[in-house]
Amino acid sequence: MNHTVGISEMKVSNNPEDVLVTYSLGSCVGLTLYDPVIRVGGMIHCMLPLSRLDPAKAQMNPCMFTDTGIPTLIQAVLNMGANKKRLIAKVAGAASPLDDNGIFKIGERNYTVLRKVLWKNDILIAAEDVGGTVARTLFLYLDTGKTVIRSGGKDREI
């Protein structure tokens, strides 16, 4: 069953019939974490890099910001029994769809913050599809951990 992860949301599951999906990753960054041994996975769709932009909003919704959302997702999958050493991390998004002049670089900053948070948690990125100007849809299949990117009408596994 498909479970949609909206902007500034995350979902975790250990149901092998579930598929987590998030749509329209532009400058936002999407992350999947999956433990293949116990088949627990999670997905987050972060909109902005740093929570200090609006600490009150970050407290109400940590998933809006990459620096607070990623640790929240990590903790959620660990709470379901995942082992941090087994986590497979895959990343999508961080594009610059409207920012042709590179003024704001939100996608690039989201990706930089995501890498730093994963690095601090000793989690390596296994695969990614980031940057450019295209929006992406991200799927995580809980039965196998298969991660699929849909972009430009084409699907490909990462």
C-alpha positions as CSV (number, residue, x, y, z in Angstrom):
1,M,0.0,0.0,0.0
2,N,1.3,3.4,-0.9
3,H,1.9,5.9,1.9
4,T,2.6,9.5,0.7
5,V,5.2,11.5,2.5
6,G,4.2,15.2,2.1
7,I,6.5,18.2,2.2
8,S,8.0,18.6,5.7
9,E,6.8,15.1,6.7
10,M,8.3,11.7,7.4
11,K,7.0,8.1,7.6
12,V,8.5,4.9,8.9
13,S,7.2,1.4,8.5
14,N,8.1,-2.2,9.1
15,N,5.2,-3.5,7.0
16,P,6.6,-5.3,3.9
17,E,3.5,-4.4,1.9
18,D,4.1,-0.7,2.3
19,V,5.6,1.6,-0.3
20,L,6.7,5.0,0.9
21,V,6.5,7.8,-1.8
22,T,7.2,11.5,-1.9
23,Y,6.5,13.7,-4.9
24,S,8.0,16.8,-6.5
25,L,11.4,16.8,-4.9
26,G,12.8,20.0,-6.4
27,S,15.1,22.0,-4.1
28,C,13.8,19.9,-1.2
29,V,15.8,16.9,-0.2
30,G,14.4,13.4,0.2
31,L,16.1,10.7,2.2
32,T,15.3,7.0,2.7
33,L,16.8,4.9,5.4
34,Y,16.4,1.1,5.3
35,D,17.6,-1.8,7.5
36,P,17.6,-4.9,5.3
37,V,17.8,-7.4,8.1
38,I,14.6,-6.4,9.9
39,R,13.1,-4.6,6.9
40,V,12.4,-1.3,8.7
41,G,12.5,1.8,6.5
42,G,11.7,5.4,6.6
43,M,11.5,8.4,4.3
44,I,11.6,12.2,4.9
45,H,11.0,15.2,2.6
46,C,12.8,18.3,4.0
47,M,12.2,21.7,2.6
48,L,14.8,24.0,4.1
49,P,18.4,23.5,5.3
50,L,18.6,25.1,8.7
51,S,16.1,25.3,11.6
52,R,17.6,28.5,13.0
53,L,15.7,30.2,10.2
54,D,12.5,29.7,12.3
55,P,13.2,27.9,15.6
56,A,9.5,28.0,16.6
57,K,8.4,26.2,13.4
58,A,11.3,23.8,13.8
59,Q,10.0,22.8,17.2
60,M,6.5,22.3,15.9
61,N,7.7,20.5,12.8
62,P,11.3,19.3,12.8
63,C,10.8,17.5,9.5
64,M,10.6,20.9,7.7
65,F,14.3,21.5,8.2
66,T,17.1,19.2,7.1
67,D,19.2,19.7,10.2
68,T,16.4,18.7,12.6
69,G,14.5,16.3,10.3
70,I,17.3,13.9,9.5
71,P,18.1,13.2,13.2
72,T,14.3,12.7,13.8
73,L,14.1,10.1,11.0
74,I,17.2,8.3,12.2
75,Q,15.8,8.1,15.7
76,A,12.4,6.9,14.4
77,V,13.9,3.9,12.5
78,L,16.1,3.1,15.5
79,N,13.0,3.2,17.7
80,M,11.5,0.5,15.4
81,G,14.5,-1.8,16.0
82,A,16.8,-0.8,13.1
83,N,20.6,-1.0,13.6
84,K,22.5,2.2,12.7
85,K,25.4,0.1,11.3
86,R,23.0,-1.6,8.8
87,L,21.2,1.5,7.6
88,I,21.2,2.0,3.8
89,A,20.8,5.7,3.0
90,K,19.6,7.0,-0.4
91,V,19.1,10.6,-1.3
92,A,17.1,12.4,-4.0
93,G,16.3,16.0,-4.8
94,A,18.4,19.1,-4.0
95,A,17.8,20.5,-7.4
96,S,17.7,24.1,-8.5
97,P,14.4,24.2,-10.5
98,L,13.7,27.9,-10.3
99,D,17.0,29.4,-9.2
100,D,18.8,29.6,-12.5
101,N,21.2,32.3,-11.2
102,G,22.1,30.3,-8.1
103,I,21.1,33.1,-5.8
104,F,19.5,31.0,-3.0
105,K,21.1,27.6,-3.6
106,I,18.5,26.0,-1.3
107,G,18.9,22.6,-3.0
108,E,22.7,22.7,-2.7
109,R,22.5,23.8,1.0
110,N,19.9,21.1,1.8
111,Y,22.2,18.5,0.4
112,T,25.3,19.9,2.3
113,V,23.4,19.9,5.6
114,L,22.1,16.3,4.9
115,R,25.6,15.0,4.2
116,K,26.9,16.6,7.4
117,V,24.1,15.2,9.6
118,L,24.6,11.7,8.1
119,W,28.4,11.9,8.5
120,K,28.0,12.9,12.2
121,N,25.9,9.8,12.6
122,D,28.3,7.5,10.8
123,I,25.8,6.8,8.0
124,L,27.2,6.6,4.5
125,I,25.1,7.5,1.4
126,A,24.7,4.3,-0.7
127,A,23.1,6.0,-3.7
128,E,21.8,9.4,-4.8
129,D,20.1,11.3,-7.5
130,V,20.6,15.0,-6.7
131,G,21.1,18.4,-8.3
132,G,20.2,19.6,-11.8
133,T,16.9,21.3,-12.5
134,V,14.4,18.4,-12.6
135,A,11.9,17.4,-10.0
136,R,11.9,13.8,-8.8
137,T,9.5,11.4,-7.2
138,L,11.1,9.0,-4.7
139,F,9.8,5.5,-3.8
140,L,10.9,3.1,-1.1
141,Y,9.6,-0.5,-1.2
142,L,9.7,-1.9,2.3
143,D,9.7,-5.6,1.3
144,T,13.1,-5.3,-0.4
145,G,14.5,-1.8,0.3
146,K,14.4,-1.1,-3.4
147,T,14.6,2.7,-4.0
148,V,13.2,4.1,-7.3
149,I,13.4,7.6,-8.7
150,R,10.8,8.8,-11.2
151,S,11.8,11.8,-13.3
152,G,10.8,12.9,-16.7
153,G,8.3,10.0,-16.9
154,K,11.1,7.4,-16.4
155,D,11.7,5.1,-13.4
156,R,15.1,4.0,-12.4
157,E,16.5,2.2,-9.3
158,I,19.2,3.8,-7.3
